[in-house]
Amino acid sequence: MKIKFIAADQETETIVDADVGQNLLALGQLHDQPLEGTCEGQMACSTCHVIIGRDWFDKLPAASEMEEDMLDMAASPKRTSRLACQIDLTQDLDGMSVYMPKEVRNMEGF
């Protein structure tokens, strides 16, 4: 399956191969996407905030209340914002577009 990462400038696209069951945060980090993931996928930060393409958002399971709380801490969240650490890929997501936010709150150096 393929996942398309779109840079914050919305001009640069990186299409990568992915496996069903693979975690979106791990996939993005493997392919040098700007996803910090400070909490290592424990849903204790918002440094893996991504914006899911509108056509794909409803194919994802609903965000948990805890994820919604973490997204409130993300810089400029959108209606289709999610934490990459909470998305495990399914075959239904083949071809999904994942946008990197223009503004981020990184934790590196703290």
Disulfide bonds with the S-S distance in Angstrom:
none
